[in-house]
Amino acid sequence: MDKTPKDIINQTIIIESKLLLKRTNANISEVAALVGFSDQAMFSKFFKKQSGKSPSEYKIDDKTF
């Protein structure tokens, strides 16, 4: 296995975040809180680094997930 525990945790957070963004009416700050972030800006930065898109870009993109 080439992934570190941190990589696995980050991947899990991204998967859960994507599900919440696409399949619920929760806004970005609510999703951030649900996955353990107290600051929406930090969540957005983390999300963009991990997925290549901002949470808002991901939420409106119909081609993903």
ROSE-4610 file (N, C-alpha, C; in Angstrom, 1 decimal, always signed):
// ROSE-4610
residu = [M/M/M/D/D/D/K/K/K/T/T/T/P/P/P/K/K/K/D/D/D/I/I/I/I/I/I/N/N/N/Q/Q/Q/T/T/T/I/I/I/I/I/I/I/I/I/E/E/E/S/S/S/K/K/K/L/L/L/L/L/L/L/L/L/K/K/K/R/R/R/T/T/T/N/N/N/A/A/A/N/N/N/I/I/I/S/S/S/E/E/E/V/V/V/A/A/A/A/A/A/L/L/L/V/V/V/G/G/G/F/F/F/S/S/S/D/D/D/Q/Q/Q/A/A/A/M/M/M/F/F/F/S/S/S/K/K/K/F/F/F/F/F/F/K/K/K/K/K/K/Q/Q/Q/S/S/S/G/G/G/K/K/K/S/S/S/P/P/P/S/S/S/E/E/E/Y/Y/Y/K/K/K/I/I/I/D/D/D/D/D/D/K/K/K/T/T/T/F/F/F]
num = [1/1/1/2/2/2/3/3/3/4/4/4/5/5/5/6/6/6/7/7/7/8/8/8/9/9/9/10/10/10/11/11/11/12/12/12/13/13/13/14/14/14/15/15/15/16/16/16/17/17/17/18/18/18/19/19/19/20/20/20/21/21/21/22/22/22/23/23/23/24/24/24/25/25/25/26/26/26/27/27/27/28/28/28/29/29/29/30/30/30/31/31/31/32/32/32/33/33/33/34/34/34/35/35/35/36/36/36/37/37/37/38/38/38/39/39/39/40/40/40/41/41/41/42/42/42/43/43/43/44/44/44/45/45/45/46/46/46/47/47/47/48/48/48/49/49/49/50/50/50/51/51/51/52/52/52/53/53/53/54/54/54/55/55/55/56/56/56/57/57/57/58/58/58/59/59/59/60/60/60/61/61/61/62/62/62/63/63/63/64/64/64/65/65/65]
x = [+0.8/+0.0/+0.9/+0.7/+1.5/+0.9/-0.3/-0.9/-0.6/-0.4/-0.2/-1.6/-1.6/-2.9/-3.5/-2.7/-3.2/-3.9/-3.2/-3.8/-5.2/-5.3/-6.5/-7.6/-7.3/-8.2/-8.7/-7.7/-8.1/-9.0/-8.7/-9.5/-10.9/-11.0/-12.4/-13.1/-12.5/-13.1/-13.6/-12.8/-13.2/-14.4/-14.4/-15.5/-16.8/-16.7/-17.9/-18.3/-17.4/-17.7/-18.4/-17.9/-18.5/-20.0/-20.2/-21.5/-22.5/-22.0/-22.8/-23.1/-22.1/-22.3/-23.3/-23.3/-24.1/-25.5/-25.6/-26.8/-27.6/-27.2/-28.0/-28.1/-29.0/-29.1/-28.2/-27.3/-26.4/-25.5/-25.3/-24.4/-23.0/-22.0/-20.6/-20.2/-20.6/-20.2/-20.8/-22.0/-22.6/-21.8/-21.5/-20.7/-19.3/-18.7/-17.4/-17.5/-18.6/-18.8/-19.1/-19.8/-20.2/-19.0/-18.0/-16.8/-15.6/-15.9/-14.9/-14.1/-14.5/-13.8/-14.6/-13.9/-14.6/-14.6/-13.8/-13.6/-13.9/-14.8/-15.2/-14.0/-13.3/-12.1/-11.1/-10.8/-9.8/-10.4/-11.7/-12.3/-12.2/-12.5/-12.4/-11.0/-10.0/-8.6/-8.3/-8.6/-8.4/-9.1/-10.3/-11.1/-10.5/-10.1/-9.5/-8.2/-7.4/-6.1/-6.3/-7.3/-7.5/-8.2/-9.1/-10.0/-9.7/-9.0/-8.8/-9.9/-10.9/-12.0/-12.4/-13.0/-13.5/-14.8/-15.3/-16.5/-17.7/-17.7/-18.8/-18.8/-17.6/-17.4/-17.9/-17.5/-17.9/-19.4/-20.0/-21.5/-22.3/-21.8/-22.6/-22.2/-21.2/-20.8/-21.6/-22.4/-23.3/-22.6/-21.3/-20.7/-19.9/-19.8/-19.0/-20.0/-19.4/-20.1/-21.4]
y = [-1.2/+0.0/+1.2/+2.1/+3.3/+4.5/+4.4/+5.5/+5.5/+6.7/+6.9/+7.0/+6.9/+7.0/+8.4/+9.4/+10.8/+10.8/+10.2/+10.1/+9.4/+8.4/+7.6/+8.5/+9.1/+10.0/+11.1/+11.8/+12.9/+12.4/+11.2/+10.6/+10.4/+9.9/+9.6/+10.9/+12.0/+13.3/+13.8/+13.7/+14.2/+13.4/+12.1/+11.3/+11.7/+11.8/+12.2/+13.6/+14.5/+15.9/+15.9/+15.2/+15.2/+14.6/+13.6/+13.0/+14.1/+14.8/+15.8/+17.0/+17.4/+18.5/+18.2/+17.0/+16.6/+16.1/+15.4/+14.7/+15.3/+16.5/+17.1/+18.6/+19.3/+20.7/+21.5/+20.9/+21.6/+22.5/+23.7/+24.6/+24.3/+25.0/+24.6/+24.7/+25.7/+25.8/+24.7/+24.3/+23.1/+21.8/+21.6/+20.5/+20.5/+21.6/+21.8/+21.3/+21.8/+21.4/+19.9/+19.4/+18.0/+17.0/+17.5/+16.6/+17.1/+18.0/+18.2/+19.5/+20.4/+21.7/+22.8/+23.6/+24.7/+25.9/+26.0/+27.1/+26.8/+27.4/+27.2/+27.4/+28.5/+28.8/+27.7/+27.1/+26.0/+24.8/+24.5/+23.4/+23.6/+24.8/+25.1/+24.9/+25.4/+25.2/+23.8/+23.0/+21.6/+20.9/+21.2/+20.5/+20.8/+22.0/+22.4/+21.6/+21.6/+20.9/+19.4/+18.8/+17.4/+17.0/+17.8/+17.4/+18.2/+19.3/+20.2/+21.2/+21.2/+22.1/+22.7/+23.9/+24.4/+23.7/+23.7/+23.1/+23.6/+24.9/+25.5/+25.1/+25.0/+24.5/+23.0/+22.2/+20.8/+20.7/+21.5/+21.4/+21.7/+22.6/+22.9/+22.1/+21.4/+20.6/+19.3/+19.2/+18.0/+16.8/+16.8/+15.7/+14.9/+15.3/+14.6/+13.8/+12.7/+11.8/+11.4]
z = [+0.0/+0.0/+0.0/-1.0/-1.1/-0.4/+0.2/+0.9/+2.4/+2.8/+4.3/+4.9/+6.2/+6.9/+6.7/+6.6/+6.3/+4.9/+3.9/+2.6/+2.6/+3.3/+3.4/+4.1/+5.2/+5.9/+4.9/+4.2/+3.3/+2.2/+1.7/+0.6/+1.1/+2.3/+2.9/+3.1/+3.6/+3.8/+2.5/+1.4/+0.1/-0.4/-0.3/-0.8/-0.1/+1.3/+2.0/+1.7/+1.5/+1.1/-0.2/-1.2/-2.5/-2.5/-1.7/-1.5/-0.9/+0.1/+0.8/-0.2/-0.9/-1.8/-3.0/-3.5/-4.6/-4.2/-3.1/-2.7/-1.6/-1.1/-0.1/-0.4/+0.3/+0.1/+1.0/+1.7/+2.6/+1.8/+2.4/+1.8/+2.2/+1.6/+1.8/+3.2/+4.0/+5.4/+6.2/+5.9/+6.6/+6.3/+5.0/+4.6/+5.3/+5.4/+6.1/+7.5/+8.2/+9.6/+9.7/+8.8/+8.9/+8.7/+8.0/+7.8/+8.7/+9.7/+10.7/+10.6/+9.7/+9.6/+10.3/+11.1/+11.8/+11.0/+9.9/+9.1/+7.6/+7.0/+5.6/+4.7/+4.9/+4.1/+4.0/+5.2/+5.3/+4.5/+4.7/+4.0/+2.5/+2.0/+0.6/+0.0/+0.8/+0.4/+0.3/+1.3/+1.4/+0.2/+0.0/-1.0/-2.4/-2.7/-4.0/-4.2/-3.1/-3.2/-3.5/-2.9/-3.0/-4.3/-4.8/-5.9/-7.2/-7.1/-8.3/-8.6/-7.8/-8.0/-6.6/-6.6/-5.4/-5.1/-3.8/-3.5/-4.3/-4.5/-5.3/-6.8/-7.3/-8.7/-8.8/-7.8/-7.8/-7.6/-6.8/-6.5/-7.8/-8.6/-9.8/-11.0/-11.0/-12.1/-12.2/-13.2/-13.4/-13.8/-14.3/-14.8/-13.8/-12.6/-11.6/-10.6/-10.2/-9.2/-9.8]
